[in-house]
Amino acid sequence: MTELVKISIANGVMEILWNRPDKKNALSNAMYRAATAALAQAIEDKSIAAVILGSTGDSFTSGNDLGDFAAAATGGEATAAGGFIEAIAQFPKPLIGAVPGLAVGVGTTMLLHCDLVFVADDAKLTTPFVTLALVPEASSSMLLPARIGYARSFAMFAMGEHLTGKQAAELGMANASMAASEVLGAARSAAAMLAKRPLGAVMATKKLMRDSDTILKQLRAEGAVFAERLRSAEAMEAFTAFHEKRAPDFSKL
């Protein structure tokens, strides 16, 4: 079976690539656990100076595997998304996002924890949490408005509006947009440059720029509400409608 996450290390850089292109890299519990373990390894390995989060195929990720989320909502295996999100929120070394296409939900919010982001011009970044009767996660209810403003963020969260990669770069959510075929190369070039910098100074700079305590506090507050919403009647209707390929009806709930 092909690995769902490709992990490699070379020249001081770790690459974590979502590798489920037939499902638009929808993130399963197994994928979250593999990525979280790799990040822990990157912290301990002093030879690793930077980590790239990227993907195979033409999508970055279509977000969480709704099958896993539906199972968690009905008392099955808990989602492993929370552990991954906390890992990237606290990751002390440079984290670089490489986004060749679609980035849905956590696919967009995880970019708020990347120190550098390179994105395809025509990538589509969305955060459709309210559509699924959920709420923002990954501290995005705080971090996204800080990047692109309250009104635009609310429109993305509540109304399902999206950003193109070009717009993300113009608004300061990404460093640059380019052809999809160039995104991973740009991330690799940036990582190689960072690997030549004094790691202690780079890490100290990152720590000064990010208030981890505040980010984690917001992340956990979101997580508590997200868990409640995941078990709500609205969420069950949203998941059922998605499975049945119909529009959800929240009018009688």
Backbone as CSV, one residue per row, in Angstrom:
resi,resn,N_x,N_y,N_z,CA_x,CA_y,CA_z,C_x,C_y,C_z
1,MET,0.849,-1.202,0.000,0.000,0.000,0.000,0.878,1.243,0.000
2,THR,0.568,2.202,-0.848,1.342,3.426,-0.917,1.217,4.195,0.382
3,GLU,2.324,4.772,0.849,2.287,5.570,2.067,1.389,6.780,1.859
4,LEU,0.538,7.051,2.842,-0.376,8.186,2.748,0.318,9.498,3.062
5,VAL,1.476,9.424,3.710,2.309,10.602,3.961,3.738,10.240,3.591
6,LYS,4.330,10.993,2.685,5.721,10.767,2.303,6.619,11.642,3.168
7,ILE,7.533,11.006,3.883,8.429,11.737,4.775,9.861,11.447,4.355
8,SER,10.626,12.506,4.135,12.020,12.350,3.737,12.864,13.421,4.400
9,ILE,14.154,13.137,4.520,15.102,14.083,5.115,16.335,14.154,4.231
10,ALA,16.754,15.363,3.897,17.963,15.552,3.099,18.507,16.955,3.328
11,ASN,19.792,17.049,3.539,20.477,18.341,3.654,19.851,19.261,4.704
12,GLY,19.480,18.664,5.825,18.958,19.457,6.936,17.499,19.843,6.820
13,VAL,16.797,19.292,5.830,15.388,19.644,5.618,14.531,18.384,5.620
14,MET,13.466,18.390,6.388,12.475,17.319,6.364,11.310,17.748,5.494
15,GLU,10.840,16.838,4.649,9.631,17.072,3.860,8.527,16.140,4.337
16,ILE,7.367,16.706,4.596,6.170,15.949,4.936,5.165,16.236,3.834
17,LEU,4.920,15.245,2.983,4.045,15.439,1.827,2.789,14.582,1.946
18,TRP,1.626,15.230,1.963,0.364,14.485,1.937,0.321,13.704,0.632
19,ASN,0.008,12.408,0.709,0.127,11.553,-0.464,-1.108,10.669,-0.636
20,ARG,-2.223,11.328,-0.803,-3.495,10.637,-1.063,-4.207,11.347,-2.212
21,PRO,-3.511,11.491,-3.338,-4.031,12.348,-4.409,-5.362,11.898,-4.978
22,ASP,-5.670,10.598,-4.906,-6.945,10.113,-5.435,-8.126,10.608,-4.608
23,LYS,-7.854,11.057,-3.370,-8.882,11.620,-2.490,-8.619,13.099,-2.240
24,LYS,-7.889,13.729,-3.144,-7.505,15.140,-2.999,-6.803,15.392,-1.667
25,ASN,-6.060,14.374,-1.234,-5.277,14.443,0.006,-6.130,14.752,1.239
26,ALA,-7.343,14.205,1.274,-8.160,14.303,2.485,-7.392,13.668,3.634
27,LEU,-7.372,14.330,4.786,-6.512,13.919,5.891,-7.216,12.950,6.829
28,SER,-6.694,11.754,6.914,-7.233,10.719,7.800,-6.493,10.743,9.132
29,ASN,-7.014,10.010,10.098,-6.335,9.912,11.387,-4.919,9.371,11.233
30,ALA,-4.754,8.383,10.365,-3.423,7.797,10.157,-2.452,8.833,9.606
31,MET,-2.934,9.698,8.712,-2.073,10.737,8.141,-1.687,11.772,9.189
32,TYR,-2.654,12.154,10.004,-2.348,13.098,11.084,-1.307,12.523,12.041
33,ARG,-1.476,11.270,12.406,-0.534,10.664,13.358,0.867,10.570,12.766
34,ALA,0.971,10.216,11.491,2.277,10.109,10.845,2.970,11.462,10.798
35,ALA,2.225,12.505,10.463,2.805,13.845,10.380,3.204,14.351,11.766
36,THR,2.386,14.080,12.769,2.696,14.517,14.131,3.965,13.846,14.638
37,ALA,4.108,12.554,14.358,5.317,11.831,14.763,6.546,12.387,14.045
38,ALA,6.395,12.735,12.773,7.521,13.292,12.015,7.947,14.635,12.588
39,LEU,6.988,15.461,12.975,7.321,16.754,13.572,8.061,16.574,14.898
40,ALA,7.647,15.595,15.681,8.346,15.310,16.940,9.782,14.884,16.664
41,GLN,9.966,14.076,15.625,11.312,13.653,15.234,12.154,14.856,14.810
42,ALA,11.538,15.771,14.076,12.260,16.949,13.588,12.719,17.846,14.731
43,ILE,11.956,17.873,15.812,12.366,18.671,16.969,13.598,18.059,17.624
44,GLU,13.583,16.749,17.759,14.672,16.061,18.460,15.947,15.967,17.619
45,ASP,15.809,15.893,16.323,16.958,15.725,15.431,17.629,17.074,15.189
46,LYS,18.799,17.264,15.768,19.487,18.552,15.674,19.981,18.861,14.270
47,SER,20.025,17.848,13.411,20.479,18.083,12.046,19.388,18.671,11.159
48,ILE,18.144,18.639,11.627,17.025,19.160,10.837,16.811,20.627,11.175
49,ALA,16.922,21.475,10.161,16.829,22.917,10.376,15.485,23.496,9.928
50,ALA,14.749,22.781,9.101,13.470,23.285,8.602,12.613,22.117,8.131
51,VAL,11.296,22.343,8.099,10.348,21.325,7.651,9.422,21.925,6.603
52,ILE,9.226,21.184,5.517,8.279,21.581,4.475,7.014,20.748,4.614
53,LEU,5.867,21.415,4.605,4.571,20.745,4.525,4.062,20.919,3.102
54,GLY,3.974,19.830,2.363,3.547,19.909,0.976,2.653,18.743,0.607
55,SER,2.608,18.409,-0.660,1.698,17.351,-1.100,2.115,16.823,-2.462
56,THR,1.579,15.665,-2.794,1.661,15.136,-4.148,0.325,15.431,-4.826
57,GLY,0.286,15.338,-6.149,-0.950,15.602,-6.855,-1.220,17.083,-7.008
58,ASP,-2.423,17.434,-7.457,-2.733,18.832,-7.746,-3.484,19.541,-6.628
59,SER,-3.726,18.856,-5.508,-4.356,19.473,-4.341,-3.388,19.459,-3.171
60,PHE,-3.478,20.478,-2.321,-2.732,20.449,-1.064,-3.459,19.490,-0.127
61,THR,-4.663,19.841,0.265,-5.544,18.899,0.952,-6.976,19.418,0.903
62,SER,-7.901,18.500,0.715,-9.322,18.839,0.725,-9.880,18.884,2.137
63,GLY,-9.000,18.829,3.134,-9.427,18.940,4.522,-9.550,17.596,5.201
64,ASN,-10.284,17.594,6.284,-10.419,16.376,7.071,-11.250,15.324,6.349
65,ASP,-10.860,14.077,6.536,-11.647,12.958,6.043,-12.964,12.949,6.823
66,LEU,-14.050,13.264,6.157,-15.327,13.390,6.856,-15.804,12.066,7.434
67,GLY,-15.310,10.958,6.917,-15.649,9.664,7.499,-15.116,9.553,8.913
68,ASP,-13.879,9.990,9.125,-13.299,9.971,10.465,-14.050,10.913,11.395
69,PHE,-14.434,12.076,10.875,-15.147,13.034,11.712,-16.540,12.531,12.072
70,ALA,-17.210,11.909,11.117,-18.532,11.364,11.400,-18.440,10.251,12.440
71,ALA,-17.388,9.429,12.346,-17.192,8.358,13.324,-16.962,8.928,14.718
72,ALA,-16.160,9.982,14.805,-15.896,10.621,16.103,-17.174,11.199,16.686
73,ALA,-18.019,11.750,15.819,-19.260,12.365,16.279,-20.233,11.341,16.841
74,THR,-20.118,10.083,16.393,-21.041,9.042,16.855,-20.389,8.091,17.857
75,GLY,-19.320,8.548,18.478,-18.694,7.770,19.535,-17.600,6.842,19.098
76,GLY,-17.159,6.943,17.855,-16.069,6.098,17.367,-14.712,6.663,17.744
77,GLU,-13.687,6.288,16.986,-12.324,6.742,17.270,-12.238,8.262,17.219
78,ALA,-11.625,8.847,18.234,-11.468,10.296,18.271,-10.561,10.750,17.135
79,THR,-10.845,11.930,16.590,-10.012,12.447,15.517,-8.618,12.794,16.037
80,ALA,-7.622,12.547,15.194,-6.234,12.838,15.556,-5.805,14.223,15.086
81,ALA,-6.758,15.003,14.576,-6.429,16.331,14.057,-5.879,17.240,15.144
82,GLY,-6.448,17.152,16.350,-6.039,18.053,17.430,-4.571,17.934,17.782
83,GLY,-4.065,16.716,17.817,-2.657,16.515,18.145,-1.741,17.135,17.108
84,PHE,-2.114,17.007,15.838,-1.319,17.600,14.761,-1.347,19.119,14.847
85,ILE,-2.518,19.670,15.072,-2.650,21.126,15.132,-1.828,21.698,16.278
86,GLU,-1.885,21.045,17.442,-1.065,21.531,18.556,0.421,21.402,18.239
87,ALA,0.788,20.362,17.502,2.196,20.167,17.148,2.705,21.287,16.253
88,ILE,1.926,21.684,15.239,2.398,22.745,14.355,2.334,24.108,15.056
89,ALA,1.373,24.265,15.970,1.265,25.536,16.697,2.479,25.778,17.588
90,GLN,3.082,24.696,18.074,4.219,24.813,18.995,5.558,24.484,18.344
91,PHE,5.554,24.173,17.058,6.776,23.722,16.408,7.822,24.833,16.429
92,PRO,9.010,24.577,16.973,9.972,25.659,17.199,10.877,25.996,16.023
93,LYS,10.943,25.118,15.034,11.818,25.345,13.884,11.003,25.896,12.706
94,PRO,11.667,26.434,11.691,10.934,26.976,10.546,10.060,25.925,9.865
95,LEU,8.834,26.327,9.569,7.855,25.474,8.920,7.428,26.180,7.631
96,ILE,7.519,25.481,6.514,7.289,26.091,5.212,6.157,25.363,4.499
97,GLY,5.138,26.098,4.074,4.017,25.509,3.364,4.203,25.590,1.861
98,ALA,3.893,24.500,1.156,3.960,24.447,-0.300,2.599,23.977,-0.804
99,VAL,1.833,24.884,-1.394,0.422,24.642,-1.701,0.196,24.686,-3.218
100,PRO,0.079,23.523,-3.880,-0.059,23.504,-5.335,-1.479,23.685,-5.831
101,GLY,-2.454,23.609,-4.938,-3.838,23.703,-5.386,-4.790,23.816,-4.217
102,LEU,-5.869,23.074,-4.267,-6.949,23.157,-3.295,-6.459,23.015,-1.857
103,ALA,-6.937,23.923,-0.980,-6.626,23.864,0.449,-7.912,24.172,1.212
104,VAL,-8.528,23.135,1.755,-9.840,23.269,2.391,-9.709,23.124,3.905
105,GLY,-10.402,23.959,4.652,-10.454,23.829,6.100,-9.077,23.873,6.732
106,VAL,-8.698,22.771,7.369,-7.391,22.696,8.004,-6.267,22.872,6.988
107,GLY,-6.554,22.605,5.715,-5.562,22.842,4.671,-5.187,24.301,4.559
108,THR,-6.135,25.171,4.888,-5.860,26.610,4.930,-5.378,27.042,6.305
109,THR,-6.023,26.558,7.371,-5.668,27.053,8.706,-4.275,26.615,9.142
110,MET,-3.781,25.466,8.653,-2.430,25.067,9.046,-1.378,26.013,8.468
111,LEU,-1.727,26.698,7.380,-0.788,27.636,6.775,-0.524,28.833,7.687
112,LEU,-1.454,29.114,8.593,-1.277,30.213,9.535,-0.190,29.917,10.557
113,HIS,0.246,28.651,10.619,1.328,28.260,11.525,2.646,28.051,10.782
114,CYS,2.619,28.274,9.480,3.845,28.186,8.686,4.552,29.534,8.700
115,ASP,5.851,29.500,8.721,6.642,30.737,8.748,6.830,31.305,7.354
116,LEU,6.804,30.462,6.353,6.847,30.859,4.953,5.810,30.023,4.209
117,VAL,5.146,30.631,3.227,4.132,29.918,2.454,4.285,30.276,0.980
118,PHE,4.327,29.239,0.142,4.372,29.412,-1.305,3.159,28.698,-1.889
119,VAL,2.435,29.373,-2.767,1.132,28.866,-3.192,0.951,29.061,-4.699
120,ALA,0.222,28.165,-5.308,-0.086,28.288,-6.733,-1.013,29.476,-6.965
121,ASP,-0.808,30.171,-8.074,-1.640,31.332,-8.396,-3.123,30.999,-8.333
122,ASP,-3.487,29.845,-8.885,-4.903,29.482,-8.989,-5.364,28.538,-7.887
123,ALA,-4.580,28.408,-6.831,-5.018,27.595,-5.687,-6.298,28.200,-5.111
124,LYS,-7.093,27.358,-4.493,-8.343,27.813,-3.874,-8.280,27.499,-2.383
125,LEU,-8.256,28.544,-1.554,-8.158,28.395,-0.106,-9.520,28.675,0.510
126,THR,-10.063,27.696,1.217,-11.386,27.848,1.811,-11.391,27.382,3.260
127,THR,-12.348,27.925,4.029,-12.518,27.546,5.438,-14.015,27.360,5.721
128,PRO,-14.645,26.343,5.145,-16.103,26.189,5.196,-16.621,25.523,6.469
129,PHE,-16.160,25.998,7.616,-16.539,25.337,8.870,-18.030,25.464,9.151
130,VAL,-18.588,26.662,8.977,-20.007,26.856,9.277,-20.879,26.024,8.341
131,THR,-20.439,25.814,7.114,-21.177,24.971,6.172,-21.389,23.576,6.745
132,LEU,-20.412,23.098,7.525,-20.505,21.781,8.154,-21.020,21.869,9.593
133,ALA,-21.570,23.044,9.947,-22.136,23.284,11.282,-21.067,23.225,12.366
134,LEU,-19.830,23.561,12.007,-18.713,23.550,12.944,-18.216,24.976,13.166
135,VAL,-17.068,25.123,13.784,-16.464,26.432,14.029,-14.993,26.384,13.614
136,PRO,-14.353,27.528,13.448,-12.934,27.540,13.076,-12.067,26.819,14.107
137,GLU,-10.920,26.308,13.634,-9.978,25.616,14.498,-8.562,26.115,14.234
138,ALA,-7.599,25.515,14.925,-6.175,25.837,14.748,-5.858,27.282,15.087
139,SER,-6.651,27.879,15.986,-6.493,29.281,16.376,-6.762,30.230,15.210
140,SER,-7.425,29.717,14.179,-7.662,30.545,12.996,-8.663,31.664,13.248
141,SER,-9.540,31.518,14.248,-10.481,32.598,14.544,-9.747,33.839,15.033
142,MET,-8.507,33.673,15.496,-7.662,34.790,15.891,-6.622,35.114,14.817
143,LEU,-5.984,34.087,14.266,-4.860,34.304,13.360,-5.278,34.787,11.977
144,LEU,-6.400,34.271,11.450,-6.801,34.691,10.111,-7.207,36.163,10.069
145,PRO,-8.040,36.656,11.008,-8.340,38.094,11.002,-7.090,38.962,11.164
146,ALA,-6.107,38.458,11.915,-4.875,39.218,12.080,-4.117,39.354,10.765
147,ARG,-4.284,38.373,9.886,-3.599,38.398,8.586,-4.375,39.190,7.540
148,ILE,-5.672,38.907,7.417,-6.414,39.447,6.276,-7.588,40.333,6.669
149,GLY,-7.799,40.578,7.974,-8.887,41.427,8.419,-10.125,40.655,8.842
150,TYR,-10.913,41.286,9.723,-12.086,40.629,10.294,-13.156,40.340,9.248
151,ALA,-13.533,41.353,8.451,-14.664,41.202,7.538,-14.416,40.106,6.505
152,ARG,-13.207,40.102,5.935,-12.895,39.083,4.929,-12.836,37.694,5.571
153,SER,-12.300,37.617,6.792,-12.222,36.337,7.492,-13.609,35.799,7.810
154,PHE,-14.508,36.669,8.281,-15.860,36.219,8.594,-16.553,35.703,7.337
155,ALA,-16.333,36.373,6.217,-16.932,35.920,4.966,-16.408,34.545,4.570
156,MET,-15.129,34.287,4.838,-14.580,32.959,4.539,-15.156,31.912,5.473
157,PHE,-15.209,32.213,6.782,-15.705,31.243,7.758,-17.199,30.970,7.595
158,ALA,-18.001,32.027,7.549,-19.448,31.883,7.652,-20.162,31.785,6.308
159,MET,-19.585,32.392,5.278,-20.266,32.430,3.983,-19.609,31.542,2.934
160,GLY,-18.474,30.960,3.283,-17.826,30.039,2.360,-17.049,30.703,1.237
161,GLU,-16.762,32.011,1.364,-15.958,32.671,0.344,-14.529,32.120,0.377
162,HIS,-13.830,32.229,-0.739,-12.481,31.668,-0.809,-11.471,32.720,-1.260
163,LEU,-10.205,32.381,-1.101,-9.113,33.180,-1.643,-8.408,32.363,-2.713
164,THR,-7.977,33.023,-3.761,-7.070,32.368,-4.690,-5.657,32.480,-4.116
165,GLY,-4.745,31.700,-4.661,-3.369,31.806,-4.214,-2.817,33.203,-4.428
166,LYS,-3.161,33.790,-5.565,-2.699,35.146,-5.863,-3.208,36.126,-4.824
167,GLN,-4.482,36.019,-4.447,-5.042,36.893,-3.417,-4.365,36.662,-2.068
168,ALA,-4.093,35.395,-1.745,-3.438,35.079,-0.476,-2.080,35.769,-0.382
169,ALA,-1.340,35.791,-1.482,-0.046,36.459,-1.495,-0.212,37.967,-1.377
170,GLU,-1.192,38.524,-2.070,-1.421,39.967,-2.028,-1.832,40.430,-0.629
171,LEU,-2.553,39.579,0.098,-3.046,39.932,1.430,-2.049,39.622,2.542
172,GLY,-0.943,38.979,2.214,0.070,38.686,3.218,-0.088,37.348,3.904
173,MET,-0.960,36.489,3.367,-1.116,35.160,3.936,-0.078,34.200,3.374
174,ALA,0.482,34.564,2.223,1.533,33.768,1.593,2.662,34.697,1.163
175,ASN,3.866,34.141,1.051,5.004,34.949,0.617,4.961,35.250,-0.864
176,ALA,4.522,34.270,-1.662,4.483,34.455,-3.104,3.553,33.432,-3.721
177,SER,2.969,33.805,-4.856,2.193,32.856,-5.653,2.891,32.679,-6.984
178,MET,2.682,31.529,-7.596,3.411,31.165,-8.815,2.694,30.012,-9.499
179,ALA,3.255,29.519,-10.588,2.690,28.341,-11.235,2.740,27.161,-10.276
180,ALA,1.745,26.297,-10.335,1.675,25.157,-9.414,2.934,24.297,-9.475
181,SER,3.496,24.156,-10.654,4.679,23.313,-10.832,5.925,23.867,-10.143
182,GLU,5.880,25.140,-9.747,7.039,25.791,-9.141,6.972,25.862,-7.628
183,VAL,5.823,25.512,-7.053,5.597,25.746,-5.622,6.553,24.950,-4.732
184,LEU,6.661,23.653,-4.962,7.517,22.836,-4.109,8.982,23.241,-4.271
185,GLY,9.387,23.584,-5.469,10.753,24.038,-5.697,11.061,25.314,-4.939
186,ALA,10.102,26.232,-4.902,10.293,27.477,-4.160,10.436,27.200,-2.666
187,ALA,9.620,26.278,-2.159,9.713,25.910,-0.747,11.063,25.264,-0.438
188,ARG,11.524,24.414,-1.348,12.811,23.757,-1.140,13.964,24.760,-1.166
189,SER,13.892,25.748,-2.041,14.944,26.765,-2.103,14.983,27.580,-0.814
190,ALA,13.818,27.945,-0.299,13.752,28.696,0.945,14.274,27.865,2.111
191,ALA,13.903,26.579,2.142,14.368,25.701,3.213,15.876,25.541,3.166
192,ALA,16.436,25.416,1.966,17.889,25.286,1.831,18.597,26.527,2.334
193,MET,18.013,27.675,2.072,18.605,28.922,2.550,18.552,28.989,4.078
194,LEU,17.405,28.607,4.639,17.272,28.629,6.099,18.224,27.636,6.756
195,ALA,18.469,26.512,6.096,19.359,25.494,6.666,20.786,25.998,6.802
196,LYS,21.115,27.075,6.107,22.454,27.653,6.199,22.544,28.755,7.252
197,ARG,21.410,29.157,7.791,21.387,30.188,8.816,21.678,29.563,10.180
198,PRO,22.125,30.371,11.160,22.322,29.838,12.521,20.974,29.447,13.123
199,LEU,20.762,28.151,13.344,19.450,27.659,13.752,18.983,28.268,15.065
200,GLY,19.907,28.436,16.013,19.524,29.015,17.297,18.932,30.405,17.131
201,ALA,19.535,31.208,16.273,19.035,32.559,16.041,17.688,32.536,15.324
202,VAL,17.541,31.612,14.373,16.278,31.493,13.646,15.154,31.097,14.599
203,MET,15.418,30.118,15.441,14.400,29.657,16.379,14.045,30.733,17.399
204,ALA,15.051,31.473,17.872,14.801,32.547,18.838,13.947,33.643,18.208
205,THR,14.218,33.927,16.934,13.427,34.933,16.224,11.980,34.486,16.092
206,LYS,11.773,33.228,15.709,10.413,32.698,15.587,9.683,32.770,16.926
207,LYS,10.370,32.420,17.987,9.739,32.440,19.313,9.312,33.851,19.701
208,LEU,10.128,34.847,19.354,9.789,36.232,19.666,8.602,36.720,18.839
209,MET,8.460,36.200,17.636,7.401,36.660,16.734,6.044,36.013,16.984
210,ARG,6.032,34.865,17.668,4.783,34.137,17.895,4.520,33.985,19.391
211,ASP,3.364,34.449,19.837,2.972,34.294,21.239,2.298,32.925,21.382
212,SER,3.108,31.914,21.629,2.596,30.539,21.651,1.530,30.323,22.714
213,ASP,1.685,30.966,23.880,0.700,30.772,24.946,-0.676,31.273,24.517
214,THR,-0.712,32.442,23.896,-1.990,32.995,23.439,-2.582,32.153,22.320
215,ILE,-1.731,31.702,21.411,-2.194,30.867,20.297,-2.785,29.561,20.818
216,LEU,-2.095,28.927,21.773,-2.591,27.665,22.321,-3.885,27.860,23.104
217,LYS,-3.987,28.965,23.829,-5.214,29.233,24.585,-6.406,29.348,23.644
218,GLN,-6.238,30.089,22.537,-7.323,30.238,21.568,-7.611,28.912,20.878
219,LEU,-6.557,28.183,20.537,-6.693,26.889,19.869,-7.520,25.931,20.718
220,ARG,-7.238,25.893,22.008,-7.946,24.970,22.892,-9.375,25.427,23.156
221,ALA,-9.591,26.728,23.191,-10.962,27.231,23.335,-11.782,26.843,22.103
222,GLU,-11.197,27.015,20.930,-11.859,26.586,19.703,-12.132,25.086,19.731
223,GLY,-11.136,24.316,20.187,-11.265,22.870,20.209,-12.435,22.395,21.043
224,ALA,-12.668,23.077,22.191,-13.779,22.689,23.061,-15.117,22.927,22.365
225,VAL,-15.244,24.076,21.709,-16.489,24.383,21.005,-16.642,23.476,19.785
226,PHE,-15.533,23.215,19.093,-15.552,22.342,17.917,-16.066,20.955,18.308
227,ALA,-15.587,20.436,19.436,-16.020,19.112,19.883,-17.517,19.093,20.180
228,GLU,-18.017,20.158,20.779,-19.453,20.251,21.048,-20.242,20.292,19.744
229,ARG,-19.762,21.108,18.811,-20.451,21.244,17.531,-20.425,19.930,16.744
230,LEU,-19.344,19.180,16.870,-19.206,17.929,16.141,-20.289,16.931,16.548
231,ARG,-20.772,17.054,17.783,-21.816,16.147,18.288,-23.217,16.738,18.155
232,SER,-23.320,17.905,17.542,-24.617,18.584,17.447,-25.496,17.984,16.355
233,ALA,-26.790,18.237,16.480,-27.735,17.777,15.462,-27.452,18.447,14.125
234,GLU,-27.011,19.702,14.163,-26.686,20.404,12.918,-25.532,19.718,12.187
235,ALA,-24.506,19.346,12.942,-23.366,18.683,12.317,-23.761,17.325,11.737
236,MET,-24.587,16.576,12.462,-25.023,15.278,11.951,-25.813,15.439,10.649
237,GLU,-26.636,16.480,10.588,-27.373,16.740,9.354,-26.415,17.120,8.227
238,ALA,-25.401,17.927,8.545,-24.436,18.332,7.519,-23.674,17.131,6.979
239,PHE,-23.216,16.245,7.879,-22.461,15.069,7.447,-23.348,14.096,6.664
240,THR,-24.580,13.917,7.137,-25.511,13.015,6.449,-25.821,13.530,5.056
241,ALA,-26.048,14.839,4.951,-26.343,15.434,3.654,-25.156,15.288,2.707
242,PHE,-23.967,15.451,3.231,-22.770,15.296,2.405,-22.681,13.867,1.885
243,HIS,-22.908,12.904,2.771,-22.841,11.493,2.383,-23.912,11.161,1.353
244,GLU,-25.090,11.762,1.508,-26.207,11.483,0.613,-26.202,12.383,-0.630
245,LYS,-25.207,13.247,-0.708,-25.036,14.142,-1.856,-26.267,14.997,-2.086
246,ARG,-26.708,15.649,-1.004,-27.849,16.563,-1.081,-27.545,17.810,-0.244
247,ALA,-28.357,18.818,-0.407,-28.188,20.042,0.391,-28.712,19.780,1.814
248,PRO,-27.981,20.229,2.843,-28.478,20.038,4.206,-29.697,20.918,4.488
249,ASP,-30.541,20.475,5.401,-31.723,21.231,5.792,-31.664,21.425,7.315
250,PHE,-31.316,22.635,7.731,-31.191,22.937,9.157,-32.459,23.593,9.711
251,SER,-33.479,23.754,8.895,-34.642,24.555,9.281,-35.445,23.928,10.419
252,LYS,-35.418,22.599,10.571,-36.240,21.955,11.594,-35.452,21.543,12.828
253,LEU,-34.195,21.953,12.929,-33.357,21.564,14.058,-33.381,22.612,15.162
